[in-house]
Amino acid sequence: METAGLSLSRDSAVPLSEQIYRGLRAAIGDGRLPAGGKLPSSRRLAAALDVSRNTVTAAYELLVAEGVVTVRSGTAPRIAETLPQPPAAVPETPQPARSALSQRGQRSAANPWAATRRIAGGRLEPGTPALDCFPRDAWGRCLRRAARTIPSAGLFYDQPSGLLVLKEVLARYLAAERGVRARADTILITPSTQASLSLLATCLADPGDTVWLEDPGYLGARAAFDTAGLRIAAMPVDDHGADVSAMAARAMPPRLIYVTPSHQYPMGARMPLPRRLALLETARRAGAVVLEDDYDSEFLFEGRPVAALQGLAEGAEAIYLGTFAKSMIPGLRLAYMVVPQPLAAPLSAAQRAAGLYAGAIPQAALADFIDGGHYRAHLKRIRALYQTRGRYLAGTLRAALGNRVQVADPVGGVQLAARFAQSVDDRRLADAVNADGFGVAALSAYALEADARGLVIGFASATQADAAACVAAVAAALDAQRSG
């Protein structure tokens, strides 16, 4: 028993201590080394195997930890009288893989944007601002100043709903520009409107509750509500935006109503005041909360802005959502929502639990950027540019395609919807256009029940050359469908 029947391989990748442990464990397990029997001392076994004593000691320690061997000071190691029993065999039944997603996970991982066929980063992608117009120098100065001067408290976890300095600046800005009734303590700063919608969907509704969603409508809202397990009811959209009057006999009473009244996404309509008031009255009677997504109201090209729903609401029936993804850059990852006072504290706690923090230094820099007048100057400059580009794209589409397209000059925003006849397969059309390096989207993918065929085309970054090339690609694709 001097070597306990062990045979070691010094060429093996398995460490010698591990080989000794495995050999002894196997011999004890199959009875070659009986329970209660003695093992060589670590010194004797090390000498017999021509290894260091520490190597043997490491193997013995593993056996002791398993309860297979006992060691007393001054005596040789001894195999335990009663060996630990292996766990009883479990009947083998098929089990789902640990990596399988839950039903909620599957809904969350679904990609509703895939059906639009748009290519991320392609030219004229809807929803994207003109990056070449971003005021990098002024923004860089604000960032550097924020990094030097931000209070230490803002760098920790004690302000989940955002820096006070940014919320104070936003409250003043929104009151002056949009008629929003906001105080710093009713504003929550989030990383994106998508994050805001996900938080609101889970905190203000239970699975199975009904949400009214514009049709066609924003896919991000659809994804947030579907992931939360809500029942989505399609709310028709016409030339005046969402038509809440059409819902009385069509759907269950809502818990939430999602709208984009300033510039309907993706159709581009602006909701007039009478319809806004009717929407608020419907929400009040149903006990529902209106989620007002004002994603690009900074870009109004004509007329006076209509007051925000949140500013018109008499009670707690409206929550106002905004973002800097269109007016600044998407990568800034800053959005916000204005909530009723009773909801501010619980939603902030839920925001912390979900980890939906926005970066502190960008928040401080943005407050400086707005307060210093840079934001208004930036908007004034790009608003005029976007209007010129949007009208040029719409005019070029009408001139090239004639009665094959329905497209109006955009009243605002950063994209437009070009509509085609019902016989057009707009997903094939988007594929064909995007093969030339564009990122346009198929309109039908935004619809739940509506029969909408067309393309959603971004124009914020559309030079005249890009616009002409895109229209030429659309015309060629339409001709190919007609002949095919």
C-alpha positions in Angstrom: 0.0 0.0 0.0 3.1 2.1 -0.1 1.9 3.8 -3.3 -1.8 2.9 -2.8 -1.8 1.4 -6.3 -1.3 4.8 -7.9 0.2 5.4 -11.3 1.1 9.0 -12.2 1.7 10.5 -15.7 4.0 13.5 -15.7 3.1 14.2 -19.4 -0.5 14.7 -18.5 -2.1 18.2 -18.5 -3.9 17.1 -15.2 -1.9 18.3 -12.2 -0.2 15.6 -10.1 -2.2 16.4 -7.0 -5.4 16.0 -9.0 -4.1 12.6 -10.3 -3.4 11.4 -6.8 -6.8 12.6 -5.6 -8.7 10.9 -8.5 -6.7 7.7 -8.0 -7.4 7.4 -4.3 -11.0 8.5 -4.7 -11.6 5.7 -7.3 -9.8 3.0 -5.2 -11.9 3.9 -2.2 -15.1 4.0 -4.2 -14.7 0.5 -5.7 -13.5 -1.1 -2.4 -9.8 -1.6 -3.4 -9.0 0.6 -0.3 -11.5 -0.5 2.4 -13.4 1.8 4.7 -11.6 2.4 7.9 -8.2 1.5 6.4 -5.1 3.5 6.8 -3.4 5.5 4.1 0.4 6.3 3.9 1.5 9.5 5.6 1.9 12.4 3.2 5.7 12.1 3.7 5.8 8.4 2.9 3.5 8.6 -0.1 5.4 11.6 -1.5 8.7 9.7 -1.3 7.1 6.6 -2.9 5.7 8.5 -5.8 8.7 10.8 -6.1 6.6 14.0 -5.7 6.7 16.8 -3.3 4.9 16.5 0.1 2.8 19.5 -0.7 1.4 17.7 -3.8 0.2 14.8 -1.7 -1.1 17.1 1.0 -3.2 19.0 -1.5 -4.7 15.6 -2.7 -5.5 14.5 0.9 -7.1 17.9 1.7 -9.6 17.4 -1.2 -10.5 13.9 0.2 -10.9 15.4 3.7 -13.1 18.1 2.4 -15.4 15.4 0.8 -15.6 13.5 4.1 -13.8 10.5 2.5 -10.6 10.7 4.6 -10.0 11.8 8.2 -6.8 13.2 9.5 -5.7 13.5 13.2 -2.5 15.1 14.3 0.3 12.7 14.8 -1.4 9.8 13.0 -1.6 8.5 9.4 -4.7 9.5 7.4 -7.5 7.0 7.6 -10.4 6.2 5.2 -13.7 7.1 6.8 -15.7 4.2 8.4 -18.9 5.4 6.7 -18.4 6.9 3.2 -20.7 9.6 1.9 -23.3 8.1 -0.4 -23.7 9.4 -4.0 -27.0 11.2 -4.6 -29.9 8.9 -5.6 -30.4 8.6 -9.3 -33.1 10.9 -10.5 -35.4 9.4 -13.2 -34.4 10.8 -16.5 -37.1 13.1 -17.9 -36.7 15.6 -20.6 -36.1 19.1 -19.3 -35.9 22.4 -21.1 -32.4 23.6 -21.6 -31.2 26.1 -19.0 -30.6 28.6 -21.8 -34.2 28.5 -23.0 -36.0 31.8 -22.6 -39.2 32.2 -20.7 -42.4 33.2 -22.5 -41.8 36.8 -21.4 -38.2 36.5 -22.5 -39.3 35.3 -25.9 -41.6 38.3 -26.2 -38.8 40.6 -25.1 -36.3 39.2 -27.5 -38.7 39.4 -30.5 -37.6 42.1 -33.0 -40.6 44.0 -34.4 -38.2 46.2 -36.4 -37.1 43.2 -38.5 -40.3 43.4 -40.6 -39.6 47.0 -41.6 -36.6 45.7 -43.7 -34.7 48.8 -42.9 -30.9 48.5 -42.7 -29.5 50.1 -39.6 -27.0 52.8 -40.5 -28.3 53.0 -44.1 -28.8 56.3 -45.8 -32.1 58.0 -45.2 -33.0 55.7 -42.2 -36.1 57.0 -40.5 -35.8 58.5 -37.0 -32.1 59.6 -37.4 -30.9 63.2 -37.1 -28.2 64.8 -39.2 -25.0 63.9 -37.5 -23.0 66.4 -39.6 -25.0 69.2 -38.0 -24.3 68.2 -34.4 -22.5 71.0 -32.5 -19.5 68.9 -31.4 -17.4 71.8 -30.1 -20.1 73.4 -27.9 -21.1 70.0 -26.6 -17.5 69.0 -26.0 -17.0 72.1 -23.9 -20.1 71.4 -21.8 -19.0 67.8 -21.3 -15.5 68.8 -20.1 -17.0 71.4 -17.8 -19.5 68.9 -16.4 -16.7 66.3 -15.7 -14.7 68.9 -13.7 -17.6 70.5 -11.7 -20.3 67.8 -11.2 -20.9 67.4 -7.4 -19.8 64.2 -5.9 -23.3 63.2 -4.9 -24.3 63.0 -8.6 -21.7 60.3 -9.2 -23.2 57.7 -6.9 -26.6 55.9 -6.7 -28.7 58.4 -4.8 -30.4 60.1 -7.8 -32.0 57.3 -9.8 -34.5 59.6 -11.5 -31.9 62.1 -12.7 -29.8 65.0 -11.6 -31.7 67.9 -10.0 -29.9 70.5 -12.1 -31.1 68.9 -15.4 -34.7 68.4 -14.1 -34.9 72.1 -13.1 -33.7 73.2 -16.5 -36.1 70.9 -18.2 -39.0 72.1 -16.1 -38.4 75.7 -17.2 -37.8 74.7 -20.9 -41.0 72.5 -21.2 -43.2 75.1 -19.5 -42.0 77.8 -21.9 -41.8 75.8 -25.1 -44.6 73.1 -24.8 -47.0 74.3 -22.1 -46.1 71.3 -20.0 -46.9 71.5 -16.3 -43.7 70.2 -14.8 -41.7 70.6 -11.6 -38.3 69.1 -11.0 -39.7 66.5 -8.7 -42.2 65.3 -11.3 -39.5 64.7 -14.0 -37.7 61.4 -14.4 -34.6 61.1 -16.6 -34.2 57.8 -18.4 -31.8 56.3 -20.9 -34.5 56.3 -23.7 -38.2 56.6 -24.5 -38.1 52.8 -24.8 -36.9 52.5 -21.2 -39.7 55.0 -20.1 -42.4 53.0 -21.9 -41.2 49.7 -20.5 -41.2 51.1 -17.0 -44.7 52.6 -17.4 -46.1 49.5 -19.0 -45.0 47.3 -16.0 -45.8 49.8 -13.3 -49.2 51.2 -14.5 -50.8 48.0 -16.0 -51.0 44.3 -15.2 -50.7 41.5 -17.7 -54.0 41.2 -19.6 -54.9 44.9 -19.3 -55.7 46.7 -22.5 -53.6 49.4 -24.1 -54.9 51.4 -27.1 -52.1 51.9 -29.6 -52.0 54.0 -32.8 -52.4 51.9 -36.0 -49.9 52.4 -37.8 -47.8 53.2 -34.8 -44.4 53.2 -33.1 -42.9 49.7 -32.9 -41.0 50.5 -29.7 -44.3 51.1 -27.9 -45.7 47.9 -29.3 -42.6 46.0 -28.1 -42.8 47.5 -24.6 -46.5 46.7 -24.2 -46.2 43.2 -25.6 -43.3 42.3 -23.4 -45.4 43.5 -20.4 -48.1 41.1 -21.4 -50.7 43.8 -22.2 -53.5 43.3 -24.7 -53.0 45.7 -27.6 -56.0 47.2 -29.3 -55.4 49.0 -32.7 -56.6 52.7 -32.7 -57.1 53.9 -36.3 -55.1 56.8 -37.6 -56.3 59.3 -40.2 -55.2 62.7 -41.5 -55.8 64.2 -38.0 -53.9 61.5 -36.0 -55.3 58.9 -33.7 -59.1 58.7 -33.8 -60.3 57.8 -30.3 -63.9 58.0 -31.4 -63.5 54.9 -33.4 -62.7 52.8 -30.3 -66.0 53.0 -28.4 -67.5 49.8 -30.0 -64.2 48.1 -31.0 -62.1 47.5 -27.9 -62.1 46.8 -24.2 -61.8 49.9 -21.9 -58.1 50.8 -21.8 -55.7 51.1 -18.9 -53.2 53.0 -21.1 -53.6 55.0 -24.3 -50.4 55.6 -26.3 -50.4 58.5 -28.8 -47.9 60.8 -30.7 -50.2 63.8 -31.1 -47.7 66.5 -32.2 -46.4 64.5 -35.1 -48.0 61.0 -35.5 -45.4 58.3 -36.0 -45.0 57.2 -38.8 -47.8 59.0 -40.8 -46.9 62.5 -39.8 -50.3 63.9 -38.9 -50.8 66.6 -36.2 -53.8 66.1 -33.9 -56.0 69.2 -33.7 -57.2 70.6 -30.4 -60.8 69.2 -30.5 -59.5 65.7 -30.9 -57.0 66.2 -28.1 -59.7 67.2 -25.8 -61.9 64.3 -26.8 -59.0 61.9 -26.1 -58.5 63.3 -22.6 -62.2 63.0 -21.9 -62.2 59.4 -23.0 -59.2 58.6 -20.8 -60.9 60.4 -17.8 -64.1 58.4 -18.2 -62.2 55.1 -18.5 -59.8 55.8 -15.7 -56.9 55.4 -18.2 -53.5 57.1 -18.4 -52.5 58.7 -21.7 -48.9 58.3 -22.6 -48.0 61.3 -24.8 -44.9 60.6 -26.8 -43.6 64.0 -28.0 -40.6 62.5 -29.7 -39.8 65.3 -32.2 -42.0 68.3 -31.5 -38.9 70.5 -31.6 -39.1 70.3 -35.4 -42.4 72.1 -36.3 -42.0 73.7 -39.7 -45.2 75.7 -40.0 -48.0 77.0 -37.8 -48.1 77.3 -34.0 -47.5 74.3 -31.8 -50.7 72.8 -30.3 -50.6 72.6 -26.5 -49.3 69.3 -25.1 -52.0 66.9 -23.8 -50.3 66.9 -20.5 -50.8 70.7 -20.2 -54.4 70.4 -21.1 -55.2 67.5 -18.7 -57.1 68.5 -15.6 -56.1 65.5 -13.5 -53.5 62.8 -13.6 -54.6 61.3 -16.9 -51.5 62.2 -19.0 -47.8 61.5 -18.8 -45.5 63.4 -21.1 -42.5 61.7 -22.7 -39.6 63.3 -24.5 -36.2 62.4 -25.9 -33.0 64.1 -27.1 -32.4 61.3 -29.6 -33.8 63.3 -32.5 -32.8 66.9 -31.5 -29.3 65.9 -30.4 -27.9 62.3 -31.1 -29.3 58.9 -30.2 -26.0 57.8 -28.6 -26.5 60.5 -25.9 -29.0 58.1 -24.3 -31.1 60.7 -22.5 -34.9 60.9 -22.4 -37.4 62.0 -19.8 -41.0 61.8 -18.7 -43.2 64.2 -16.7 -45.5 62.2 -14.4 -48.3 63.1 -12.0 -47.0 64.1 -8.5 -48.4 60.9 -6.8 -46.5 58.7 -9.2 -43.1 60.4 -9.0 -41.8 58.6 -5.9 -43.0 55.1 -6.7 -41.8 55.3 -10.3 -38.4 56.6 -9.2 -38.2 53.6 -6.9 -39.1 51.2 -9.7 -36.6 53.0 -12.0 -33.9 52.3 -9.4 -35.0 48.6 -9.0 -34.8 48.2 -12.8 -31.4 49.9 -13.1 -32.7 52.4 -15.6 -30.2 55.1 -14.7 -29.0 57.7 -17.2 -25.3 58.8 -17.2 -24.6 61.6 -14.7 -22.0 63.5 -16.6 -24.0 63.7 -19.9 -27.0 64.9 -17.8 -24.9 67.7 -16.2 -23.5 68.7 -19.6 -27.0 68.8 -21.2 -28.3 71.1 -18.4 -25.4 73.4 -19.2 -26.0 73.1 -22.9 -29.7 74.1 -22.6 -29.2 76.8 -19.9 -26.4 78.4 -22.0 -28.6 78.9 -25.0 -26.8 76.3 -27.2 -29.8 74.0 -27.5 -32.1 76.7 -28.8 -29.5 77.9 -31.3 -28.9 74.3 -32.4 -32.6 73.7 -33.0 -33.1 77.0 -34.9 -30.3 76.0 -37.2 -31.3 72.4 -37.9 -35.0 73.2 -38.0 -34.6 75.2 -41.2 -32.3 72.7 -42.7 -34.6 69.8 -42.0 -37.6 71.7 -43.5 -35.6 72.3 -46.7 -34.5 68.7 -46.9 -37.9 67.2 -46.1 -39.7 69.3 -48.8 -37.1 68.5 -51.4 -37.5 64.8 -50.8 -41.3 65.0 -50.9 -41.2 67.1 -54.1 -38.7 64.8 -55.8 -41.0 61.8 -55.0 -44.0 63.5 -56.5 -42.2 64.7 -59.5 -40.7 61.3 -60.3 -43.6 59.0 -59.4 -46.7 61.1 -60.1 -49.9 59.5 -59.1 -48.1 56.3 -58.0 -47.3 57.9 -54.7 -49.1 59.9 -52.0 -46.8 62.1 -50.0 -47.2 65.5 -48.5 -44.6 68.1 -47.5 -43.7 67.2 -43.9 -45.0 69.6 -41.2 -42.2 68.6 -38.9 -40.0 65.8 -37.7 -37.1 63.9 -39.4 -38.9 61.4 -41.6 -42.0 61.2 -43.9 -44.3 58.4 -45.1 -44.7 57.8 -48.8 -47.9 55.8 -49.5 -48.4 53.5 -52.5 -51.3 51.5 -53.9 -52.4 48.4 -52.1 -51.0 46.2 -54.9 -47.5 47.2 -54.0 -45.5 44.8 -51.8 -43.7 47.4 -49.7 -41.4 44.9 -47.9 -40.0 43.8 -51.2 -39.8 47.4 -52.2 -37.8 48.3 -49.1 -35.5 45.3 -49.7 -34.8 46.5 -53.3 -34.2 50.1 -52.3 -32.0 49.2 -49.4 -29.8 47.0 -51.6 -28.5 50.3 -52.9 -27.2 51.3 -49.4 -30.4 53.0 -48.0 -32.2 52.3 -44.7 -35.8 53.0 -45.6 -38.6 51.1 -43.8 -41.7 49.3 -45.1 -44.8 51.2 -43.8 -46.9 48.0 -43.5 -44.7 46.7 -40.7 -45.9 49.5 -38.4 -49.5 48.4 -38.9 -51.6 46.1 -36.7 -54.9 46.1 -38.7 -54.5 49.0 -41.1 -53.8 48.3 -44.7 -50.9 50.7 -45.1 -48.4 50.2 -48.0 -45.5 52.5 -48.5 -42.1 53.6 -47.3 -40.9 55.5 -44.2 -37.9 57.6 -45.3 -35.7 59.8 -43.2 -34.8 63.2 -44.5 -32.8 64.9 -41.8 -29.5 63.8 -43.3 -30.7 63.7 -46.9 -28.6 65.7 -49.2 -30.1 66.5 -52.6 -27.9 63.8 -54.2 -29.0 61.2 -51.6 -32.7 62.2 -52.0 -32.5 61.9 -55.8 -30.7 58.5 -55.7 -33.3 57.2 -53.2 -36.2 58.3 -55.4 -34.5 56.7 -58.5 -34.1 53.4 -56.6 -37.8 53.6 -55.5 -38.9 54.2 -59.1 -36.8 51.3 -60.4 -38.2 48.9 -57.7 -41.8 49.9 -58.5 -41.2 49.3 -62.2 -39.7 45.9 -61.4 -42.7 44.9 -59.3 -45.1 46.1 -62.0 -43.3 44.1 -64.8 -42.7 41.1 -62.6 
